[in-house]
Amino acid sequence: MIFNILKKKYIELDLYTHDNNSYEYARIDYSWKYIPEWFKKTDQYYGDENNLITTIKKCPGFKEYYKKGIAVPVSSDIVIDYEVVGNNLSFRHKTSNPNVKITNHPNEQFSKFTNKMGFNVKINIPWLIKLKKGNNVDFSMSDCFWSRNSFDYYIMPGLVRFKYQFVSQINTFINVGSKKKGKVLFYSGDPLAIYHPMTEKEIIINHHLISFDEFNNLNNFSNLISNDLRPMSEKKSLTSVIKKSLERNSIKKCPF
């Protein structure tokens, strides 16, 4: 009984960025703060007085989706230009914020899925997400579909575990189809993805603006863990080794 009383009723996340634009204008935050404008303007009913029909404004699935999620916006305008020549596809990109990095996974990594219908673009946003000590929960990442301005791309879903990796990456799939060339636009401040915690506990979010060096140190710690080759069941021991090493490095005076 005492254990149940002392057990935490919430999950706490620390979000770190060195990028002032991301901190001020594009925070990873509760998704109810990013409810699309078209939804706010939608009436609850349509039809005549004798035959009123409810709209999406009354849909509990929509409301719960935004109520219980964490929205992931992009802090940069991004332009992706692509061209298909024969069997070869190439693309180039421009970003308005140099702290937002664009990379990609080659189609060979999932060629059976793409069927040459598109390609991956990975948007690396300057946020690190870290679970508070003692918290352990997975997050389901999905497409922020209802906030879309375009259907030229999709957000590739998956599970994220911030206990072992802290980076914020939005994997997109650019839809090419039969087109020979095209352009895809992402607009700063638009939420692209939503994290949904796989728990009923309340989520507490803390935002931190830190220095570039502090950000890199935290990111290096994350990379050391997430890129480790041990099976997931042994990751905890690696984390313990790293923490003990950092504690030793901080000792400045012999205790004897």
C-alpha positions as CSV (number, residue, x, y, z in Angstrom):
1,M,0.0,0.0,0.0
2,I,2.8,2.4,0.9
3,F,4.6,1.6,-2.4
4,N,1.4,2.5,-4.4
5,I,1.1,5.9,-2.5
6,L,4.7,6.8,-3.2
7,K,4.7,5.6,-6.8
8,K,4.8,8.4,-9.3
9,K,1.5,9.3,-11.0
10,Y,3.2,11.1,-13.9
11,I,5.9,10.8,-16.5
12,E,8.4,13.7,-16.8
13,L,10.2,14.7,-20.0
14,D,13.1,17.2,-20.2
15,L,13.4,18.8,-23.7
16,Y,16.7,20.5,-24.5
17,T,17.6,22.8,-27.4
18,H,20.5,25.2,-28.2
19,D,18.4,26.8,-31.0
20,N,16.6,30.0,-30.0
21,N,14.1,29.7,-32.9
22,S,13.1,26.2,-31.8
23,Y,12.8,27.3,-28.2
24,E,10.7,30.4,-28.9
25,Y,8.7,29.5,-32.0
26,A,8.6,25.7,-32.5
27,R,8.5,23.9,-29.2
28,I,7.8,20.2,-29.0
29,D,4.8,20.5,-26.8
30,Y,1.3,19.2,-25.9
31,S,-0.5,18.6,-29.1
32,W,-3.7,20.4,-27.9
33,K,-1.7,23.6,-28.4
34,Y,-1.4,22.7,-32.1
35,I,-5.1,22.0,-32.8
36,P,-5.5,23.1,-36.5
37,E,-7.3,26.3,-37.3
38,W,-9.8,24.6,-39.6
39,F,-11.0,22.5,-36.7
40,K,-11.6,25.5,-34.5
41,K,-13.7,27.1,-37.3
42,T,-15.8,24.0,-38.0
43,D,-19.4,24.1,-36.7
44,Q,-20.6,21.2,-34.5
45,Y,-23.5,20.5,-36.8
46,Y,-24.6,20.9,-40.4
47,G,-27.9,20.5,-42.2
48,D,-31.3,22.1,-41.5
49,E,-33.0,22.4,-38.1
50,N,-35.0,19.3,-38.6
51,N,-32.1,17.2,-39.7
52,L,-28.9,18.3,-37.9
53,I,-25.9,16.0,-38.5
54,T,-22.7,16.2,-36.3
55,T,-19.4,17.1,-37.7
56,I,-15.8,16.1,-36.8
57,K,-16.1,18.8,-34.1
58,K,-18.0,16.2,-32.0
59,C,-15.6,13.3,-32.8
60,P,-14.0,11.9,-29.5
61,G,-11.3,10.2,-31.5
62,F,-10.0,13.5,-32.9
63,K,-10.2,15.2,-29.5
64,E,-8.4,12.4,-27.6
65,Y,-5.7,12.2,-30.3
66,Y,-4.8,15.9,-29.7
67,K,-5.5,15.8,-26.0
68,K,-3.1,13.0,-25.2
69,G,-0.3,13.6,-27.6
70,I,2.9,15.6,-27.9
71,A,3.3,17.5,-31.2
72,V,6.6,17.8,-33.0
73,P,6.9,20.9,-35.1
74,V,9.7,21.8,-37.5
75,S,11.6,25.0,-36.8
76,S,12.5,25.8,-40.4
77,D,11.0,26.3,-43.8
78,I,12.3,23.4,-45.9
79,V,12.2,22.9,-49.7
80,I,12.8,19.5,-51.2
81,D,13.3,19.4,-55.0
82,Y,13.5,16.0,-56.6
83,E,14.0,14.6,-60.1
84,V,13.8,11.1,-61.6
85,V,16.0,10.4,-64.6
86,G,15.7,6.8,-65.8
87,N,16.0,4.6,-62.8
88,N,17.9,7.2,-60.8
89,L,16.2,9.6,-58.3
90,S,18.1,12.6,-56.9
91,F,17.0,15.4,-54.6
92,R,18.4,18.6,-53.1
93,H,17.1,20.7,-50.2
94,K,17.2,24.1,-48.7
95,T,16.4,25.1,-45.1
96,S,15.8,28.5,-43.6
97,N,17.3,27.4,-40.2
98,P,20.9,25.9,-40.5
99,N,20.3,24.1,-37.2
100,V,17.8,21.9,-38.9
101,K,19.7,19.1,-40.7
102,I,18.4,17.0,-43.6
103,T,19.7,13.4,-44.2
104,N,18.0,10.3,-45.6
105,H,17.9,6.5,-45.6
106,P,18.7,5.0,-49.0
107,N,15.8,3.1,-50.6
108,E,17.9,0.0,-50.5
109,Q,17.2,-0.3,-46.8
110,F,13.5,-0.8,-47.5
111,S,13.3,-1.4,-51.2
112,K,10.5,-4.0,-50.9
113,F,8.3,-1.3,-49.4
114,T,9.0,1.7,-51.6
115,N,8.6,-0.1,-55.0
116,K,10.3,3.0,-56.5
117,M,7.3,5.1,-55.6
118,G,9.2,7.6,-53.4
119,F,12.1,8.2,-51.1
120,N,13.0,9.0,-47.5
121,V,13.9,12.4,-46.1
122,K,15.0,12.5,-42.4
123,I,14.5,15.9,-40.7
124,N,16.8,16.3,-37.7
125,I,15.4,19.0,-35.5
126,P,17.5,20.6,-32.8
127,W,15.7,19.1,-29.8
128,L,16.9,16.4,-27.4
129,I,14.2,14.6,-25.4
130,K,15.2,12.8,-22.1
131,L,13.1,10.9,-19.7
132,K,13.5,11.9,-16.1
133,K,15.3,9.3,-13.9
134,G,12.9,6.6,-12.8
135,N,10.6,7.0,-15.8
136,N,10.4,4.3,-18.4
137,V,7.8,4.4,-21.2
138,D,7.7,4.0,-25.0
139,F,6.2,6.6,-27.3
140,S,4.3,5.9,-30.5
141,M,5.2,8.3,-33.3
142,S,2.6,8.9,-36.0
143,D,1.7,11.4,-38.7
144,C,0.1,14.6,-37.6
145,F,-2.4,14.0,-40.4
146,W,-5.1,16.5,-39.4
147,S,-2.6,19.4,-39.3
148,R,-1.5,18.8,-42.9
149,N,-1.1,21.5,-45.6
150,S,0.1,19.0,-48.2
151,F,-0.2,15.3,-49.0
152,D,3.0,15.0,-51.0
153,Y,4.7,13.3,-48.0
154,Y,3.9,11.0,-45.1
155,I,5.4,10.6,-41.7
156,M,6.8,7.1,-41.2
157,P,5.5,5.7,-37.9
158,G,7.4,3.9,-35.2
159,L,8.1,3.5,-31.5
160,V,10.6,5.8,-29.7
161,R,12.3,5.1,-26.4
162,F,13.8,8.2,-24.9
163,K,15.4,6.3,-22.1
164,Y,18.2,5.2,-24.6
165,Q,18.2,7.8,-27.3
166,F,17.4,11.5,-27.0
167,V,17.5,12.8,-30.6
168,S,14.5,14.2,-32.4
169,Q,14.2,12.9,-35.9
170,I,11.2,13.0,-38.2
171,N,11.4,10.4,-40.9
172,T,9.3,11.4,-43.9
173,F,8.4,9.4,-47.1
174,I,8.2,11.7,-50.1
175,N,5.5,10.4,-52.5
176,V,6.8,10.5,-56.1
177,G,4.5,8.0,-57.9
178,S,4.8,8.5,-61.7
179,K,6.1,12.1,-61.5
180,K,9.4,12.9,-63.1
181,K,10.1,15.9,-60.9
182,G,8.5,17.7,-58.0
183,K,8.8,20.0,-55.0
184,V,7.8,19.4,-51.4
185,L,7.5,22.3,-48.9
186,F,7.6,22.1,-45.1
187,Y,6.7,25.3,-43.2
188,S,8.3,26.5,-40.0
189,G,6.1,26.0,-36.9
190,D,3.9,23.3,-38.5
191,P,3.6,20.1,-36.5
192,L,4.7,17.1,-38.6
193,A,4.4,14.3,-36.1
194,I,2.8,13.4,-32.8
195,Y,4.2,11.3,-29.9
196,H,1.6,9.3,-27.9
197,P,2.9,7.9,-24.6
198,M,2.1,4.2,-24.1
199,T,0.8,4.9,-20.6
200,E,-2.2,6.5,-18.9
201,K,0.0,8.6,-16.6
202,E,0.1,12.3,-17.0
203,I,3.0,13.7,-19.1
204,I,4.9,16.7,-17.6
205,I,7.1,18.6,-20.1
206,N,10.1,20.8,-19.2
207,H,11.8,23.0,-21.8
208,H,15.4,24.0,-21.5
209,L,17.5,26.4,-23.6
210,I,21.1,25.3,-23.2
211,S,24.5,26.1,-24.8
212,F,25.7,24.5,-28.0
213,D,28.4,22.7,-26.0
214,E,25.9,21.4,-23.5
215,F,23.7,20.2,-26.3
216,N,26.5,18.3,-28.0
217,N,27.6,16.7,-24.7
218,L,24.1,15.4,-24.1
219,N,23.8,14.3,-27.8
220,N,27.1,12.4,-27.6
221,F,25.9,10.6,-24.5
222,S,22.7,9.6,-26.4
223,N,24.7,8.4,-29.5
224,L,27.0,6.3,-27.4
225,I,24.0,4.4,-25.9
226,S,21.7,4.2,-29.0
227,N,24.6,3.1,-31.3
228,D,25.8,0.5,-29.0
229,L,25.7,-3.1,-30.4
230,R,24.5,-4.8,-27.2
231,P,21.0,-6.2,-27.2
232,M,18.3,-3.9,-25.7
233,S,18.2,-6.1,-22.5
234,E,21.9,-5.1,-21.8
235,K,21.6,-1.4,-22.5
236,K,21.0,-0.7,-18.8
237,S,24.5,-2.0,-17.9
238,L,26.1,0.3,-20.5
239,T,24.2,3.3,-19.1
240,S,25.5,2.4,-15.6
241,V,29.1,2.2,-16.9
242,I,28.8,5.6,-18.6
243,K,27.4,7.3,-15.5
244,K,30.0,5.9,-13.2
245,S,32.7,7.1,-15.7
246,L,31.3,10.6,-15.6
247,E,31.2,10.5,-11.8
248,R,34.8,9.6,-11.7
249,N,35.7,12.3,-14.2
250,S,34.1,14.9,-11.9
251,I,36.2,14.0,-8.9
252,K,38.9,16.7,-8.4
253,K,40.4,15.7,-5.1
254,C,41.8,12.5,-3.7
255,P,39.6,11.4,-0.7
256,F,42.6,10.0,1.3
